[in-house]
């Protein structure tokens, strides 16, 4: 299993970024996927997840209404569109192949993260 996140960078508050995660080594089309993040000095936290079929999405309260998760099964990629970014969104963002969807999305395999920094 390989998961490579990209698209991070530095942005001002209110700005936008689009993260992408390229997956390989497993049957991506049949796996639920998600994004987590870890801010300095804090534990890794759930951000968003998407199911493999009839895609359903789930978001943390912190990002609901601002972030959008999507997937392209033809390209084996999962994306996270981040809008109205806040300073508290600063973190390393990781994509994951989920090991569980219900009752709570739980991560399985991790990929390398991508740094997102929101500051003025």
WOFEN-V654529 format. One record per run of one state. SS is the DSSP state (H for helix, E for strand, - for the rest). FROM is the first residue (numbers start at 1). TO is the last residue. Records with the same first field share a line. If there is no record, write none. Layout:
SS: FROM-TO  FROM-TO
This chain:
-: 1-1  7-8  12-16  25-27  31-32  39-44  51-56  60-66  73-76  83-86  90-90  101-105  111-111  113-113  119-120
E: 2-6  9-11  17-24  33-38  45-50  57-59  67-72  77-82  91-100  106-110  112-112  114-118
H: 28-30  87-89
